[in-house]
Amino acid sequence: MTTITDRKNAGKYVELYQDNDLHVMFLTLGFGTAANDILDYLGLESTEKAVVFSVLKDDKWQTVKKQLEKKLKIDAPGGGIAFVIPLSSIGGKKTLQFLLESQDYQKEEESTLQNTKHELIVAIAEQGYTELIMGAARAAGAYGGTVIHAKGTGMEAAEKFMGVSLAAEKEMIFIVTKAEQKNDIMRAIMETAGLNSKAKTITFSLPVTDTAGLRLIED
């Protein structure tokens, strides 16, 4: 689940998610891109945004969605937006347990977007290990990645679960790759910079329905 809202409202969203036992979240900052004339027409000011990433089951999303609409009036102008994207894979059982915390998960047959040609790998790690992660990814066939900085919440529960100390400041690395290379890349990242390393990297992937700009690289 990705949530985008004004920075001044971010605390309300985080509090609502925590009330629903969604503690492991990754927060980063952004800016709205609406043109000035549109903002003037609507009587709005340019706003700084907060972006919140979290993982949840579909039934939990239905509950959270209703509360976003009822309690935070997300559908009102300027309220924000929340949307969900299916995960295609998660790098290991321990990572799955970490991301879902108390949510009971029963594995089912994958039915959504099975046959995509590309995948987006997301690696979330302690700061300072991007080169280590990308070195492993490139050795397994990745072309490159994009890094953004984020702050993790819910790390206290994660420390008890993993028996390690986790820093709040995180680096999120996005890698688009061919679907058939995804498992090799994720495996290389986990073996080189996984939860048992100082990088404490967790990985998962998202299905990509189409791309532009990769043909010449892949050819």
C-alpha positions as CSV (number, residue, x, y, z in Angstrom):
1,M,0.0,0.0,0.0
2,T,1.2,3.5,-0.9
3,T,-0.2,6.6,0.7
4,I,0.4,10.1,-0.5
5,T,-0.8,13.0,1.6
6,D,0.2,16.5,2.8
7,R,3.1,16.3,5.2
8,K,1.1,18.1,7.9
9,N,-1.5,15.2,7.8
10,A,1.1,12.4,7.7
11,G,0.9,11.8,11.5
12,K,-2.9,11.1,11.3
13,Y,-2.4,8.5,8.6
14,V,0.4,6.8,10.5
15,E,-1.7,6.8,13.7
16,L,-4.6,5.2,11.9
17,Y,-2.4,2.5,10.4
18,Q,-0.8,1.8,13.8
19,D,-4.3,1.5,15.3
20,N,-4.9,-1.3,12.7
21,D,-1.7,-3.1,13.7
22,L,0.3,-1.8,10.7
23,H,3.5,-0.8,12.4
24,V,6.2,-1.5,9.9
25,M,6.1,1.5,7.5
26,F,8.6,3.4,5.4
27,L,8.1,7.2,5.1
28,T,9.7,9.5,2.6
29,L,9.1,13.0,1.4
30,G,7.9,14.5,-1.9
31,F,6.3,17.5,-3.6
32,G,3.1,17.9,-5.4
33,T,3.4,18.8,-9.1
34,A,0.2,20.5,-10.0
35,A,0.8,23.7,-12.2
36,N,0.5,27.0,-10.4
37,D,-2.5,28.1,-12.5
38,I,-4.4,25.0,-11.5
39,L,-3.6,25.6,-7.8
40,D,-4.7,29.2,-8.1
41,Y,-7.9,28.1,-9.8
42,L,-8.7,25.7,-7.0
43,G,-7.6,28.1,-4.3
44,L,-4.8,25.8,-3.1
45,E,-1.2,26.3,-2.2
46,S,1.7,24.2,-3.4
47,T,2.2,21.5,-0.8
48,E,4.9,19.2,0.4
49,K,3.9,15.6,0.5
50,A,4.6,12.6,2.7
51,V,4.7,9.1,1.0
52,V,4.1,6.1,3.2
53,F,4.9,2.5,2.1
54,S,3.5,-0.5,3.9
55,V,2.5,-4.2,3.3
56,L,-0.9,-5.6,4.1
57,K,-3.3,-8.4,3.2
58,D,-6.3,-7.7,1.1
59,D,-8.8,-8.1,3.9
60,K,-6.8,-5.7,6.0
61,W,-6.9,-3.2,3.1
62,Q,-10.7,-3.3,3.0
63,T,-10.8,-2.4,6.6
64,V,-8.2,0.4,6.3
65,K,-9.9,1.8,3.2
66,K,-13.2,2.2,5.0
67,Q,-11.5,4.0,7.9
68,L,-9.5,6.3,5.5
69,E,-12.8,7.3,3.9
70,K,-14.8,7.6,7.2
71,K,-12.3,8.9,9.7
72,L,-9.8,10.9,7.6
73,K,-12.1,11.9,4.7
74,I,-9.5,10.8,2.2
75,D,-12.0,11.3,-0.7
76,A,-12.4,15.0,0.1
77,P,-10.3,17.5,-2.0
78,G,-6.8,17.6,-0.7
79,G,-7.3,14.6,1.5
80,G,-4.7,12.5,-0.2
81,I,-4.6,9.1,-2.0
82,A,-3.9,5.5,-1.0
83,F,-3.5,2.7,-3.4
84,V,-2.4,-1.0,-3.4
85,I,-0.2,-2.9,-5.8
86,P,0.1,-6.7,-5.6
87,L,3.3,-8.2,-4.5
88,S,4.7,-11.0,-6.8
89,S,7.3,-12.3,-4.4
90,I,9.0,-11.7,-1.0
91,G,12.6,-12.5,-0.2
92,G,12.3,-15.2,2.4
93,K,9.9,-16.2,5.1
94,K,11.5,-14.1,7.7
95,T,11.0,-11.0,5.6
96,L,7.4,-12.0,5.1
97,Q,6.9,-12.3,8.8
98,F,8.6,-9.0,9.4
99,L,6.5,-7.1,6.9
100,L,3.1,-8.6,7.9
101,E,3.8,-8.7,11.7
102,S,0.6,-9.9,13.3
103,Q,-1.4,-10.4,10.1
104,D,-2.2,-14.1,9.6
105,Y,-1.0,-15.2,6.2
106,Q,-2.1,-18.3,4.3
107,K,-0.3,-18.9,1.0
108,E,-2.6,-19.2,-1.9
109,E,-2.1,-19.7,-5.6
110,E,-1.0,-16.5,-7.4
111,S,-3.8,-15.2,-9.6
112,T,-3.0,-11.5,-10.2
113,L,-0.7,-10.5,-13.0
114,Q,1.2,-13.8,-13.3
115,N,2.7,-13.4,-16.8
116,T,4.3,-9.9,-16.7
117,K,7.5,-9.6,-18.6
118,H,9.2,-7.3,-16.1
119,E,9.3,-7.0,-12.3
120,L,10.2,-4.1,-10.0
121,I,12.5,-5.3,-7.2
122,V,12.4,-3.2,-4.0
123,A,15.2,-3.6,-1.6
124,I,15.1,-1.8,1.8
125,A,18.3,-1.6,3.7
126,E,20.3,0.2,6.4
127,Q,22.0,3.4,5.0
128,G,25.4,3.1,3.4
129,Y,25.0,-0.3,1.7
130,T,23.7,0.7,-1.7
131,E,26.9,-0.2,-3.5
132,L,27.0,-3.6,-1.8
133,I,23.5,-4.4,-2.8
134,M,23.8,-3.1,-6.4
135,G,27.1,-5.0,-6.8
136,A,25.3,-8.2,-6.0
137,A,22.3,-7.3,-8.2
138,R,24.5,-6.4,-11.2
139,A,26.4,-9.6,-10.8
140,A,23.1,-11.4,-11.1
141,G,22.1,-9.5,-14.2
142,A,20.5,-6.2,-13.0
143,Y,21.2,-3.1,-15.2
144,G,20.9,-0.4,-12.5
145,G,18.8,1.0,-9.7
146,T,17.3,4.1,-8.2
147,V,17.7,5.0,-4.5
148,I,15.5,7.1,-2.3
149,H,15.9,7.8,1.4
150,A,13.1,6.9,3.9
151,K,12.5,6.6,7.6
152,G,11.2,3.3,9.0
153,T,8.6,3.1,11.8
154,G,7.6,0.1,13.8
155,M,11.3,-0.9,14.2
156,E,10.9,-1.6,17.9
157,A,8.7,-4.7,17.3
158,A,11.0,-5.7,14.4
159,E,14.1,-5.6,16.8
160,K,12.3,-8.1,19.1
161,F,11.4,-10.3,16.2
162,M,14.8,-10.4,14.6
163,G,17.0,-10.0,17.6
164,V,18.9,-7.2,16.0
165,S,19.1,-3.4,16.2
166,L,17.6,-1.6,13.2
167,A,18.3,2.0,12.4
168,A,15.3,4.2,11.5
169,E,17.0,5.8,8.5
170,K,16.6,3.5,5.4
171,E,17.6,3.4,1.8
172,M,15.0,2.0,-0.7
173,I,16.4,0.7,-3.9
174,F,14.2,0.2,-7.0
175,I,15.4,-2.2,-9.7
176,V,13.4,-3.0,-12.9
177,T,14.4,-6.3,-14.4
178,K,13.2,-9.0,-16.7
179,A,10.8,-11.4,-14.9
180,E,13.0,-14.4,-15.5
181,Q,16.0,-12.6,-13.8
182,K,14.1,-11.6,-10.7
183,N,14.7,-14.6,-8.6
184,D,18.4,-14.7,-9.3
185,I,18.8,-11.0,-8.4
186,M,16.7,-11.2,-5.2
187,R,18.6,-14.3,-4.2
188,A,22.0,-12.6,-4.8
189,I,20.9,-9.6,-2.7
190,M,19.7,-11.8,0.1
191,E,22.9,-13.9,0.1
192,T,25.2,-10.8,0.0
193,A,23.3,-8.2,2.0
194,G,20.3,-10.0,3.6
195,L,19.0,-9.9,7.1
196,N,22.0,-11.8,8.5
197,S,24.4,-9.1,7.2
198,K,25.0,-5.5,8.5
199,A,22.9,-4.2,5.6
200,K,19.8,-5.9,7.0
201,T,18.2,-5.9,3.6
202,I,14.6,-7.0,3.0
203,T,13.4,-7.5,-0.6
204,F,10.1,-8.0,-2.4
205,S,9.0,-7.5,-6.0
206,L,6.0,-5.9,-7.8
207,P,4.6,-6.9,-11.2
208,V,5.3,-4.4,-14.0
209,T,2.7,-4.5,-16.8
210,D,4.7,-2.5,-19.4
211,T,7.9,-0.5,-19.8
212,A,9.5,2.1,-22.0
213,G,13.3,2.8,-22.2
214,L,14.6,-0.7,-21.5
215,R,14.6,-2.2,-25.1
216,L,18.0,-1.0,-26.2
217,I,19.6,-2.1,-22.9
218,E,18.1,-5.6,-23.1
219,D,18.8,-5.9,-26.8
